[in-house]
Amino acid sequence: MKYLLQILVSVVLLLSIAFSSHAAVILQYHHVSDSTPASTSISPKQFEVHLQYLKDNNFKVVALSELIEGIKNQ
């Protein structure tokens, strides 16, 4: 799982460098659950670790609805 997180973060970093500060990277998780198939799921604890990593590295996490509203108001 650590390898997957490293890939995820690398992609986010590359995309954030490639775009201006007015761009967004959208992360999608199929399931955040301990009771769904492991191939398409992440546990709530692992998800918490991912979000903490983003916070610790100064990524701004917003809801999709907030992003859409921000685009509409530009």
N, C-alpha and C positions, 0 to 999 in steps of 0.2 A: 504494500500500500504506500510505503514511503516513496518508492520509485514513481508510482502514479502521481503522487502529490508533486514531486519534483518536475515531472513532465507538464503537469497542469500549470504550475507556477511559471515555468519557462515559457510556455505558450503565452500566458498572460503578459509576462514581461516583454516578450518580443512584439506582441501586438500593441502594447501600450507605447512602446518606443516608436513603432511604425506610424502611429496616428497622432494627431494633435491632441491637446488637452480637452478638446470638445468631442472626443470619441468615447465609445464605451465598449467594453468587452463583456459579453454575456456568458455566464457559466450555467450549464444545465445539468441537473442531477435527475436521473430517472426516478430513483426512490431513495428516500432517507428513512431507513427502517432496518430493524434486526430480523424482520420476519418475511422479507421478500427475497427473491433469488439473488445470490451474491454477485452474479455476473452483471447485474444491472442495478446494484444497490450499494449504498454506503451506510454505515451505521450512524446513528445520531452522534455518537462520540467522535467518530472520524470526521463527520461534517463539522462539528464544533472545532476540531483541530484545524481544519481547512480555513474556517472563518477567522480563527484566532491568528493564523499565519498571515492572512490578508490584512487584518487589523494591525498586527505587529510590524508589517512592512508598508504601512501607510497607503494601502489601497482603500478607496472609498466604496463601500458596499451599499447599494440602494435597491429598493424594490423596482421591479420592471415598470409598475404604474408611475412611480416617481420619475423614472427616466423618460417615459413617454410624455408625461406632463411637461418636463423640462424642454423637450424637443419642440413641443407645441408652442411653448412660450418664448421661443427664440425669435 
